[in-house]
Amino acid sequence: MARIENHPILGKFRKGRKVRFYLDGNAMEGFEGEPIAAALKAAGVIVHRYTQKRHEPRGIFCAIGRCTDCVMVVDGVPNVRTCMTPLAEGMNVQTQYGVLAKKAEGWTGR
Ligand code: FES
């Protein structure tokens, strides 16, 4: 598991409760409140999106909300920075292809 449990300087991390979420329709588990990207990384997922022109894979790069390499479609909303967005029970996370300017189908305004 690729998850830091006890950091030599920051100490032991407190976790939220274990929750189920979905990546491209597949059930996964993570901890409530951790960044979506952290839950994906812990599960071995490194590709979050593909670039529009060259279809190259992108994943966590800065991990501080600056680069947009980690954006995905979350609950139908495109361009969500998963390194900055807390995980919640039942989230529907999808790999993003290109830059999606419009809200994805099924977007409910969340
Ligand atoms: S990894 Fe750079 S914005 Fe998320």
Boltz pocket constraint, residues with backbone or C-beta under 6 A from the ligand:
constraints:
  - pocket:
      binder: B
      contacts: [[A, 59], [A, 60], [A, 61], [A, 62], [A, 63], [A, 64], [A, 65], [A, 66], [A, 67], [A, 68], [A, 69], [A, 70], [A, 71], [A, 81], [A, 82], [A, 83], [A, 84]]
      max_distance: 6.0
